Amino acid sequence: MTTALPITARHKGFNRAEIVDQNFTEFVKLWQGKVRAAPRDDAPVLPGSALDARGFRELLESQLISRHLDLMARVLRVQNKVFYTIGSSGHEGNAMVARLTRHTDPAFLHYRSGGFMAERFRKLPGMDPVMDSALSFAASKDDPASGGRHKVWGSKPLWVLPQTSTIASHLPKALGTAVAIDHARRIGHTLPVPEDSIAICSFGDASSNHATAQTAFNAAAWTAYQKLPAPVLFVCEDNGIGISVKTPTGWVASNFQSRSNLDYFFADGLDLAEGYAQVQRAVEHCRSTRRPTFLHLKTTRVMGHAGTDFEIEWRSIEELCAVEATDPLLRSAAIALESGLYSKDALLELYEATRKRCFAAAEEADRRPKLERLEDVMAPLAPYTPAKVKAEAERADYTDARVKAFGSEEKLPENQPPRHLAIQIGQALHDIMAKYPESLLFGEDVAQKGGVYTVTKGLHKAFKNTRVFNTLLDETVILGLAQGYANMGLLPIPEIQYLAYFHNAGDQIRGEAASLQFFSNDQYRNPLVMRVASLGYQRGFGGHFHNDNSIAALRDIPGLVVGCPSRGDDAATMLRTLTALAKVDGRVCAFLEPIALYMTKDLYEAGDGQWQFAYPPPGEAMALGEGRVYGDGANDLVVFTFGNGVPMALRAARTIEAELKWKVRVIDLRWLAPLNDAFIAAQAKSAKRILVLDEGRKSAGVGEGVITAIVEAGLGATPLERVVGADTFTPLAGAAFLVLPGEADVVAAARKLAG
């Protein structure tokens, strides 16, 4: 095995990793500076530096570990022993941030964080940054961060929450975690980290321009402006380039230096002796003031963006040589030699010993088991323990808290007349917040106003502003806050005001919240229940933003639970199960509330009150995947539907039964993800004819999943029709009902089935 990277020339035909590697050796051999008397361990490494000799030695070792992991990855990738080559070379100065913070400060790191991780590993005894990292590079099943699912920087004991190749999408949840640290104390919640912890979030200069990053900076400043604590340390590692697009010189400082309520600090990440005090000031400021802090860390990027990035194809040799001359390891070598802490031979010996250590770990990692079964890959994605979830959902040991929340025993909802959907959702939320003192409900207009449809009316009065509160108008921040609160052991119930607005922030669920269990091997979880006012059929108000039936974007998210009630009692029992899923299994859940059914009281005729139902008392819950059957045993026609389609199908069934003399069974799916294929097949098995009613669009709607379940169960020969919305955005006013299915369409489809 070749572990060295020999250099033969410095022209464009050779790997720049080889150049960078040999540069260090040649720099040390040719160094001719003045050597000082070696300082004591607790003395400054160089006169005037805030970094002592012991600290420098350890930071240097962390830098070398990071560098040789990068070099190892470049060599072994071509041998198919390593599967990731985005490196940290040039960013090794971020080790200073790790040294000056605690291992209990939650860290959300970007992919150039090898130095940070190597240094943070020192915080706890018995941990090996080299072997742990090698296992991750090798995608080994033994990788303690992700179990072999991705090369991520992560560690449960070190409070580094795994991120994938994020482009700023982790900033909102880092801010949310910082807000949660101080918010938890105000509601008496016991934190899993010390109360004076800060959240650390690193990213590149190019990523700082991303909309998701900007929304996090804005929300942080918005929070600080109101004198609310938000102790997040934003670490912008400025290497001056994003893949191949250069950042204008001075842009980061110009953009962030004078922002109100985002406190700016600069540090030289290329020079440990100089930059240490600068980083220290930023960290201490963030911890003591509890204000959002922006640390502008000067870095560089050597060896390209990744192993496949041949910079010589788009950068001149002169430019590459100039960049490589700024390598922070060369400056660290100079400090090591000038301080007298190392001789040339000792420094080169350390350099080569670190290389051998990294390669040996990589070879060992290559021999470790890989993920070879689909079941193992998916194991942490969507954990589900039905018995425990059922027990938690039906737990009813909070009577005193309920009475206090509702005002008196007489006012308990089960003692009230049957009510419609909006009121029963509100009652269920009162129940949940009484049951879980760690629960928080937040979003736009949810507090004093009670939501735009008054669904959350009374919650603010019952639970006060610390638990029910309005946010700024930013769905990305709302979902970022939810993840942050979940990280700190709280139970967030964020509201997205309309389904169309979810799409503005969908990656906070798809790329972040729902992926955390998967990429952390279920070591970290983002339990939350996202409520969304959804679907179509609003009258007198709408357009595509308020009549959005696009559910495909949610059903496509691996591991996400999606529930959609059509009536109030179902909403209450579903919410109990959703919160139990979050509490017990750490699941990320979406609860779609049909807007058009919020205030619906009648089913067949005005005043019949047949769409109002008695409130189910605590102790009743709905199992995940359990549908509701109307007309059990009726086999002439079976209608599968959900949401608005349920009362529509029931009304249409009356006409069909009278006209065609059929017995009609209506199936309310209730759970849209995961679809209960076995339940669908069981209901379809005895059907003479099947009708799938899906108010969503024809393409990628829930109905496609229902039909697939039927066909895959071997029931494809049963006559079947689909009534579905059109593939278009929803227009305003009455034109909306031209693109959405109606009762007449259901009856027409039944007539077609009748031949």
C-alpha positions in Angstrom: 0.0 0.0 0.0 1.3 3.4 -0.9 0.5 6.0 1.8 2.7 8.8 0.6 1.8 11.1 -2.2 5.2 11.6 -4.1 5.6 14.7 -6.1 7.5 14.7 -9.4 6.7 18.2 -10.8 4.7 21.3 -10.3 2.9 21.7 -13.6 -0.7 21.2 -14.5 -0.4 17.5 -15.3 -0.1 16.6 -11.7 -2.6 16.2 -8.8 -2.7 19.3 -6.7 -3.2 17.2 -3.6 0.3 15.9 -4.2 1.6 19.4 -4.5 -0.1 20.5 -1.2 1.3 17.4 0.6 4.8 17.9 -0.6 4.6 21.7 0.1 4.4 21.0 3.8 7.5 18.7 3.8 9.6 21.1 1.7 8.4 24.1 3.7 9.7 22.5 6.9 13.0 21.3 5.5 13.7 24.7 4.0 12.6 26.9 6.9 15.3 29.2 8.1 13.6 31.4 10.7 14.8 32.3 14.2 14.0 29.7 16.8 12.9 30.8 20.3 13.3 29.0 23.5 10.4 26.6 23.9 7.7 28.0 26.1 6.1 26.2 29.0 2.8 24.5 28.4 0.8 27.4 29.9 2.8 30.2 28.3 1.9 31.9 25.0 3.1 29.9 22.0 4.5 33.2 20.6 4.9 36.5 22.4 1.5 38.3 22.6 -0.6 35.3 21.5 -3.6 34.3 23.6 -2.9 30.7 22.6 -0.7 28.7 25.0 1.9 26.1 24.0 -0.2 23.1 25.0 -3.2 24.5 23.1 -1.1 25.0 20.0 0.3 21.5 20.1 -3.2 20.0 20.3 -4.6 22.3 17.7 -1.7 21.4 15.4 -2.4 17.7 15.9 -6.1 18.3 15.1 -5.1 20.2 11.9 -2.8 17.4 10.8 -5.5 14.7 11.4 -7.9 16.7 9.3 -5.4 17.2 6.5 -4.3 13.6 6.4 -7.9 12.3 6.3 -8.3 14.5 3.2 -5.2 13.1 1.6 -6.1 9.6 2.5 -9.5 10.0 0.9 -7.9 11.2 -2.4 -5.7 8.1 -2.5 -8.2 5.4 -1.4 -11.2 6.8 -3.4 -9.7 5.5 -6.6 -9.3 2.1 -4.9 -13.0 2.1 -3.9 -12.2 2.0 -0.2 -13.4 5.6 0.5 -16.6 7.2 -0.9 -16.2 10.9 -0.1 -13.6 13.5 -1.1 -15.0 16.9 -0.2 -12.2 17.9 2.1 -11.4 20.4 4.9 -8.0 21.4 3.6 -7.5 25.2 4.1 -10.3 25.3 6.8 -8.3 23.6 9.5 -8.5 26.8 11.6 -12.0 25.9 12.5 -10.4 23.7 15.2 -10.1 26.9 17.2 -13.9 27.2 17.4 -14.1 23.7 18.7 -11.4 24.3 21.3 -13.0 27.4 22.6 -16.5 26.0 22.8 -17.9 23.0 24.8 -18.9 19.6 23.7 -22.3 20.4 25.0 -22.7 23.3 22.7 -24.9 21.8 19.9 -23.0 22.1 16.6 -24.4 22.1 13.1 -21.4 21.8 10.8 -20.8 22.1 7.1 -18.7 19.5 5.3 -15.3 21.3 5.7 -15.2 20.6 9.5 -12.5 18.0 9.9 -10.4 20.3 12.1 -13.4 21.2 14.3 -14.3 17.5 14.8 -10.7 16.4 15.5 -10.4 19.0 18.2 -13.9 18.4 19.7 -13.0 14.8 20.1 -10.6 15.9 22.8 -13.5 17.0 25.0 -14.3 13.5 26.1 -11.9 10.7 27.1 -11.6 7.5 25.1 -12.8 8.9 21.7 -10.8 8.4 18.5 -11.3 11.1 15.8 -9.3 9.2 13.3 -11.1 5.8 13.4 -14.5 7.3 13.8 -13.9 9.5 10.7 -12.4 6.7 8.7 -15.5 4.5 9.3 -17.6 7.4 8.0 -15.4 7.9 4.9 -15.6 4.1 4.2 -19.5 4.1 4.6 -19.0 1.3 7.2 -22.0 0.0 9.1 -19.9 0.6 12.2 -19.7 4.3 11.6 -20.8 5.8 14.9 -22.3 8.9 13.2 -24.6 7.6 10.5 -24.2 3.8 10.5 -22.8 4.0 7.0 -25.5 6.0 5.4 -23.5 9.0 4.5 -20.2 10.7 5.2 -21.3 13.1 7.8 -19.6 15.0 10.7 -21.6 13.9 13.7 -21.4 12.5 17.2 -24.1 11.9 19.7 -21.8 12.3 22.8 -20.2 15.4 21.3 -23.5 17.1 20.5 -22.7 17.3 16.8 -26.0 16.8 14.9 -25.2 15.2 11.6 -25.7 17.3 8.4 -25.5 16.0 4.9 -24.1 18.2 2.1 -26.2 21.1 3.2 -26.2 24.4 1.4 -27.4 26.6 4.3 -30.5 24.6 5.1 -29.1 23.9 8.6 -29.0 27.5 9.6 -32.7 27.9 10.6 -32.6 24.9 12.9 -29.4 26.0 14.5 -31.1 29.3 15.3 -34.1 27.4 16.5 -31.9 25.4 18.8 -30.3 28.6 20.2 -33.7 30.1 20.8 -34.9 26.9 22.5 -32.0 26.8 24.9 -33.2 30.0 26.6 -36.9 29.5 26.0 -36.9 26.1 27.7 -35.9 27.7 31.0 -38.8 30.1 30.8 -41.3 27.2 30.8 -39.5 25.2 33.4 -38.3 22.5 30.9 -35.1 20.6 31.8 -32.6 21.0 29.0 -30.3 18.2 27.8 -27.4 20.7 27.8 -26.3 23.3 30.2 -28.4 26.5 30.4 -25.6 28.7 29.2 -24.9 26.6 26.1 -24.7 28.2 22.7 -25.5 26.8 19.2 -22.7 26.7 16.7 -23.4 26.8 13.0 -20.7 26.8 10.2 -21.1 27.4 6.5 -19.2 28.9 3.6 -19.0 32.4 2.2 -20.9 31.2 -0.9 -23.7 29.6 1.2 -24.1 32.8 3.2 -25.9 34.2 0.1 -28.5 31.5 0.0 -32.1 32.4 0.8 -32.3 29.9 3.6 -29.2 31.5 5.2 -30.5 35.0 4.8 -33.8 34.0 6.4 -31.9 32.7 9.4 -29.8 35.8 9.8 -33.0 38.0 9.5 -34.8 35.9 12.1 -31.9 36.0 14.4 -31.8 39.8 14.2 -35.6 40.0 14.5 -35.3 38.0 17.7 -32.4 40.1 19.1 -34.2 43.3 18.3 -37.0 42.3 20.6 -34.4 41.6 23.4 -35.1 37.8 23.2 -32.1 35.5 23.7 -30.7 33.8 20.6 -27.2 32.6 21.4 -26.2 31.2 18.0 -22.7 31.5 16.7 -22.8 31.8 12.9 -19.3 30.8 11.7 -18.8 31.9 8.1 -15.7 30.2 6.8 -14.7 32.5 4.1 -12.4 30.8 1.5 -13.4 33.2 -1.2 -14.9 30.7 -3.6 -18.0 28.5 -4.0 -17.0 25.5 -6.2 -15.8 27.6 -9.1 -17.6 30.9 -8.4 -15.5 33.5 -6.7 -16.9 35.6 -3.9 -16.1 39.3 -4.5 -13.3 40.5 -2.4 -14.6 42.0 0.8 -18.2 41.0 0.2 -18.7 39.0 3.4 -17.4 41.8 5.6 -19.4 44.4 3.6 -22.6 42.4 3.9 -22.4 41.5 7.6 -20.1 44.0 9.4 -22.8 46.6 10.0 -26.0 44.5 10.3 -28.1 45.6 13.2 -28.6 42.9 15.9 -26.2 40.5 14.3 -22.9 41.1 16.1 -19.9 40.8 13.8 -16.4 39.5 14.6 -13.5 38.7 12.4 -10.9 36.0 13.0 -7.9 34.9 11.0 -8.4 31.2 10.6 -5.1 30.8 8.7 -3.0 31.7 11.8 -3.6 29.9 15.1 -1.4 32.3 17.1 -3.2 35.4 15.7 -6.7 34.1 15.3 -7.2 32.4 18.6 -8.0 35.5 20.6 -10.3 36.7 17.9 -12.3 33.5 17.9 -12.3 33.6 21.7 -13.8 37.1 21.8 -16.7 36.0 19.5 -17.4 32.9 21.5 -17.4 34.7 24.9 -19.6 37.5 23.5 -22.2 35.0 22.2 -22.2 33.1 25.5 -22.4 36.1 27.8 -24.7 38.3 25.8 -27.0 35.5 24.5 -27.1 37.5 21.2 -26.7 36.1 17.6 -23.1 36.4 16.7 -21.5 36.3 13.3 -17.9 35.1 13.2 -16.2 35.8 9.9 -13.4 33.2 9.8 -10.8 33.7 7.1 -9.9 30.4 5.5 -8.7 29.2 2.1 -9.4 26.2 0.0 -6.6 24.0 -1.2 -6.9 20.8 -3.2 -10.2 21.9 -4.9 -13.8 21.5 -3.9 -13.6 17.7 -4.1 -11.6 15.0 -5.6 -13.3 15.3 -8.9 -12.7 19.1 -9.1 -9.6 19.5 -11.3 -9.0 23.2 -10.7 -6.2 23.4 -13.2 -8.9 23.2 -15.9 -10.4 26.5 -14.9 -7.7 28.3 -12.7 -4.3 29.3 -13.8 -1.2 27.6 -12.4 -0.1 31.0 -11.0 -3.4 31.4 -9.1 -3.2 27.9 -7.7 0.3 28.4 -6.5 -0.7 31.6 -4.8 -3.7 29.9 -3.0 -1.5 27.0 -1.9 1.0 29.5 -0.4 -1.8 30.5 2.0 -2.2 27.0 3.4 -2.8 27.3 7.1 -0.7 24.3 7.8 2.4 26.1 6.5 1.7 28.9 9.0 1.2 26.4 11.8 4.5 24.7 10.8 6.2 28.1 11.0 4.8 28.7 14.5 5.8 25.2 15.6 9.4 25.8 14.5 9.7 29.4 15.6 8.4 28.7 19.0 10.9 26.0 19.6 8.2 23.4 20.4 9.3 21.2 17.4 12.5 20.6 15.6 12.2 20.1 11.8 12.7 16.3 12.3 10.2 16.1 15.1 7.6 18.1 13.1 8.1 15.9 10.0 7.9 12.8 12.2 4.6 14.0 13.6 3.3 14.7 10.0 4.2 11.3 8.7 3.0 9.5 11.9 -0.4 11.2 11.4 -0.4 10.0 7.8 0.2 6.4 8.8 -2.4 6.6 11.5 -5.1 7.9 9.1 -4.2 5.3 6.4 -4.1 2.5 8.9 -7.6 3.5 10.2 -8.9 3.7 6.7 -7.7 0.2 5.8 -9.2 -1.1 9.0 -12.5 0.7 8.2 -12.5 -0.9 4.7 -12.5 -4.3 6.4 -15.5 -3.5 8.6 -19.0 -4.5 7.5 -21.0 -2.4 5.1 -24.8 -2.0 4.8 -25.9 -4.9 2.6 -29.6 -5.2 3.3 -32.4 -2.8 2.5 -33.9 -3.4 6.0 -30.7 -2.2 7.6 -30.5 0.9 5.4 -34.1 1.9 6.2 -34.1 0.8 9.9 -33.8 4.3 11.4 -35.9 6.1 8.8 -39.4 5.6 10.3 -39.3 3.8 13.6 -42.7 2.7 14.8 -43.6 0.9 18.0 -47.4 0.4 17.8 -48.0 -0.8 21.4 -46.0 2.1 23.0 -47.6 4.6 20.7 -51.1 3.3 21.5 -50.4 3.4 25.2 -49.1 7.0 25.0 -51.9 8.2 22.8 -54.5 6.8 25.2 -52.7 7.9 28.3 -55.2 10.1 30.3 -53.5 10.8 33.6 -53.7 14.6 33.3 -57.2 15.4 34.6 -56.2 18.4 36.7 -54.2 20.0 33.9 -57.2 19.5 31.6 -59.7 21.1 34.0 -57.3 24.1 34.3 -56.9 24.4 30.6 -60.6 24.3 29.8 -61.6 26.4 32.9 -63.8 23.9 34.7 -65.0 20.3 34.6 -68.3 21.4 33.1 -66.4 23.0 30.2 -64.5 19.8 29.3 -65.2 19.2 25.6 -66.7 15.7 26.1 -69.3 17.4 28.3 -70.3 19.7 25.4 -72.7 19.1 22.5 -71.4 17.7 19.2 -69.2 20.3 17.4 -67.7 20.8 14.0 -64.1 20.3 12.9 -62.5 23.7 13.7 -63.7 23.7 17.3 -62.7 20.1 17.9 -59.2 20.6 16.6 -58.9 23.5 19.0 -60.2 21.4 21.8 -57.8 18.6 21.0 -54.9 21.1 21.0 -56.0 22.3 24.5 -55.9 18.6 25.5 -52.5 18.0 24.1 -50.9 21.1 25.6 -52.4 20.1 29.0 -51.0 16.6 28.6 -47.5 17.7 27.5 -46.2 20.7 29.4 -43.2 20.7 27.1 -45.4 21.3 24.0 -45.3 24.7 22.2 -47.7 25.9 19.5 -46.5 28.7 17.2 -46.9 30.2 13.8 -48.3 33.2 12.1 -51.4 34.7 13.8 -52.0 31.7 16.1 -51.8 33.5 19.4 -54.2 36.4 20.3 -56.1 36.2 17.0 -56.5 32.4 17.3 -55.5 31.7 13.7 -57.1 33.0 10.5 -59.9 30.5 11.0 -60.0 30.8 14.8 -58.9 27.1 15.2 -56.4 28.0 17.9 -58.7 30.4 19.7 -58.4 30.3 23.5 -55.0 28.6 23.5 -53.0 31.8 24.1 -55.2 32.7 27.0 -55.0 29.2 28.5 -51.2 28.7 28.1 -49.8 32.2 27.8 -47.2 33.6 25.5 -44.4 31.3 26.5 -46.2 28.3 25.0 -48.5 29.8 22.3 -46.9 32.6 20.3 -46.7 34.3 17.0 -43.7 34.1 14.8 -42.4 36.3 12.0 -43.9 35.7 8.6 -41.4 33.1 7.4 -42.3 29.4 7.0 -38.6 28.4 6.8 -38.0 30.0 10.2 -41.2 28.4 11.7 -40.0 24.9 10.7 -36.4 25.7 11.7 -37.7 26.8 15.2 -39.6 23.6 15.4 -36.5 21.5 14.8 -34.5 23.5 17.3 -37.2 23.1 20.0 -37.3 19.3 19.2 -33.5 19.2 19.6 -33.8 20.5 23.1 -36.5 17.9 24.1 -39.6 20.1 23.6 -42.6 19.1 21.6 -43.2 21.6 18.9 -46.6 22.0 17.1 -45.8 24.6 14.3 -48.6 25.9 12.1 -48.2 26.6 8.4 -51.0 28.9 7.5 -51.8 27.3 4.1 -50.5 24.3 2.3 -49.2 26.4 -0.5 -46.9 28.2 2.0 -45.3 24.9 3.0 -43.7 24.7 -0.4 -41.7 27.8 0.4 -40.0 25.9 3.2 -40.4 22.2 2.2 -36.7 21.4 2.5 -36.8 22.1 6.2 -38.9 18.9 6.5 -37.6 16.9 3.5 -33.9 17.7 3.7 -33.6 18.4 7.5 -36.2 17.3 9.9 -37.3 14.0 8.3 -33.7 13.0 7.4 -32.1 13.4 10.8 -33.1 10.0 12.2 -31.8 8.4 9.0 -28.5 10.1 8.8 -27.8 9.9 12.6 -28.8 6.2 12.8 -31.7 7.2 15.0 -29.4 8.9 17.6 -31.0 12.3 17.0 -34.7 12.9 16.3 -36.8 15.9 15.3 -40.2 15.0 16.8 -42.8 17.5 15.7 -46.4 17.8 14.5 -46.8 20.3 11.7 -50.4 21.6 11.3 -51.4 22.9 7.9 -54.6 24.5 6.7 -55.1 22.6 3.5 -57.0 21.5 0.4 -59.6 23.2 -1.7 -63.3 24.1 -1.9 -63.1 27.4 -0.1 -65.9 29.6 -1.2 -65.6 33.4 -1.6 -61.9 33.3 -0.9 -59.1 31.4 -2.6 -57.0 31.2 -5.6 -54.2 28.7 -5.7 -52.5 29.9 -2.5 -55.6 29.3 -0.4 -57.0 26.3 -2.3 -53.9 24.2 -2.5 -54.4 20.4 -3.1 -50.8 19.6 -3.8 -50.1 16.7 -1.4 -47.5 15.0 -3.6 -44.7 17.1 -2.1 -45.5 15.7 1.3 -46.1 12.1 0.4 -42.7 12.1 -1.3 -40.8 12.7 1.9 -39.4 9.5 3.3 -40.5 8.8 6.9 -43.0 11.6 7.1 -46.4 10.7 8.6 -49.3 12.6 6.9 -52.8 12.5 8.4 -55.9 14.2 7.1 -59.3 14.2 9.0 -62.7 14.9 7.5 -64.5 15.3 10.8 -63.8 16.7 14.3 -63.8 13.5 16.4 -61.3 11.9 14.0 -59.2 15.0 14.2 -58.9 14.7 18.0 -58.0 11.0 18.0 -55.5 11.5 15.1 -53.8 14.4 16.9 -53.4 12.2 20.0 -51.7 9.5 17.9 -49.5 12.0 16.0 -48.2 13.5 19.2 -47.6 10.0 20.6 -45.7 9.1 17.4 -43.6 12.2 18.0 -43.0 11.5 21.7 -42.4 7.8 21.5 -40.8 7.3 18.1 -39.5 10.8 17.3 -41.5 11.0 14.1 -42.0 14.0 12.0 -45.7 14.4 11.3 -48.0 16.6 9.1 -51.6 17.2 9.9 -53.6 18.5 7.0 -56.8 20.3 8.1 -59.4 20.7 5.3 -60.2 24.4 5.4 -63.6 23.9 3.7 -64.7 21.5 6.4 -63.6 23.7 9.4 -67.0 25.2 9.8 -69.1 22.5 8.2 -72.0 21.4 10.4 -74.4 19.8 8.0 -74.1 16.8 5.6 -77.2 16.4 3.5 -79.4 19.4 4.1 -79.0 22.7 5.7 -79.6 22.4 9.4 -79.3 18.6 9.7 -76.2 18.9 11.9 -74.9 15.6 10.7 -71.3 16.7 10.3 -70.9 17.6 14.0 -69.7 14.9 16.3 -69.2 14.2 20.0 -65.7 14.9 21.3 -63.8 11.7 22.2 -62.6 11.9 25.8 -59.0 11.2 26.7 -58.3 7.5 26.4 -59.4 7.2 22.8 -57.0 7.4 19.9 -56.8 6.3 16.3 -54.2 3.8 15.2 -51.8 4.8 12.5 -53.2 3.7 9.1 -56.7 3.0 10.5 -59.4 4.1 8.0 -63.1 4.8 8.6 -65.8 2.7 6.8 -69.3 4.1 6.0 -71.8 1.5 4.9 -69.8 -1.6 5.9 -70.8 -4.6 3.9 -72.1 -2.7 0.9 -70.3 -4.1 -2.1 -71.9 -2.8 -5.2 -69.6 0.3 -5.2 -66.7 1.1 -2.9 -65.5 4.7 -2.9 -62.0 5.4 -1.6 -61.4 9.0 -0.6 -60.3 11.5 2.1 -60.8 15.0 3.4 -63.4 17.0 1.5 -64.1 13.9 -0.5 -65.7 12.1 2.4 -68.9 14.2 2.8 -69.0 14.7 -0.9 -68.9 10.9 -1.5 -71.6 10.3 1.2 -73.9 12.8 -0.5 -73.2 11.3 -3.9 -73.9 7.8 -2.5 -77.5 8.8 -1.7 -78.1 9.7 -5.4 -76.3 6.6 -6.6 -78.2 4.3 -4.3 -81.5 5.9 -5.3 -80.8 5.9 -9.1 -78.8 2.6 -9.6 -80.2 0.7 -6.6 -76.6 0.0 -5.5 -75.3 -0.3 -1.9 -72.4 2.0 -1.6 -69.5 1.8 0.8 -67.4 4.9 1.4 -63.8 4.6 2.8 -62.2 7.5 4.5 -58.5 6.8 4.3 -57.6 9.4 6.9 -53.9 8.5 6.7 -52.2 9.6 3.5 -48.7 8.6 4.3 -47.9 5.9 4.7 -50.9 4.6 2.9 -52.3 1.5 4.5 -52.1 -0.8 1.5 -53.4 -3.8 3.4 -56.5 -1.9 4.5 -57.1 -0.7 1.0 -56.8 -4.1 -0.4 -59.1 -5.6 2.2 -61.8 -3.1 1.4 -61.3 -3.5 -2.3 -61.4 -7.3 -2.2 -65.2 -7.6 -1.9 -66.0 -4.7 -4.1 -67.9 -5.3 -7.4 -66.8 -1.8 -8.6 -64.3 0.7 -7.3 -64.3 4.5 -7.4 -61.3 6.5 -6.3 -62.2 10.1 -5.4 -59.2 12.3 -5.0 -59.5 16.1 -4.9 -55.8 16.4 -5.6 -54.4 16.8 -9.1 -54.5 13.9 -11.6 -50.8 13.6 -11.6 -49.0 12.3 -8.5 -52.1 12.5 -6.3 -53.1 10.2 -3.5 -55.4 8.3 -5.8 -52.5 6.9 -7.7 -51.3 5.3 -4.5 -54.7 3.8 -3.8 -54.9 2.4 -7.3 -51.4 1.0 -7.1 -52.3 -0.8 -3.8 -55.4 -2.3 -5.4 -53.5 -3.5 -8.5 -50.6 -4.9 -6.5 -53.0 -6.8 -4.4 -54.1 -8.6 -7.6 -57.5 -6.8 -7.8 -56.8 -5.0 -11.0 -59.6 -6.7 -12.8 -62.3 -5.0 -10.7 -64.0 -2.3 -12.7 -62.5 1.0 -11.5 -63.0 4.8 -12.2 -61.1 7.7 -10.8 -62.6 11.1 -10.1 -59.8 13.6 -9.6 -58.8 17.3 -9.8 -57.3 18.7 -13.0 -53.6 19.2 -13.5 -53.8 23.0 -13.0 -53.4 25.7 -10.4 -56.7 26.6 -8.8 -58.3 29.8 -10.1 -60.2 32.4 -8.1 -63.9 32.4 -7.2 -66.4 30.0 -8.9 -63.9 29.0 -11.5 -62.2 26.9 -8.8 -65.0 24.4 -8.9 -64.3 23.7 -12.6 -60.9 22.2 -11.7 -62.0 20.3 -8.5 -64.1 17.2 -8.6 -67.7 17.5 -7.4 -70.7 15.4 -6.5 -72.0 15.3 -10.0 -68.6 13.9 -11.2 -68.9 11.1 -8.6 -72.4 10.2 -9.8 -71.3 10.4 -13.4 -68.4 8.0 -12.7 -70.8 5.6 -11.1 -73.1 5.7 -14.1 -70.1 4.9 -16.3 -69.3 1.9 -14.1 -72.9 0.8 -14.6 -72.2 0.6 -18.3 
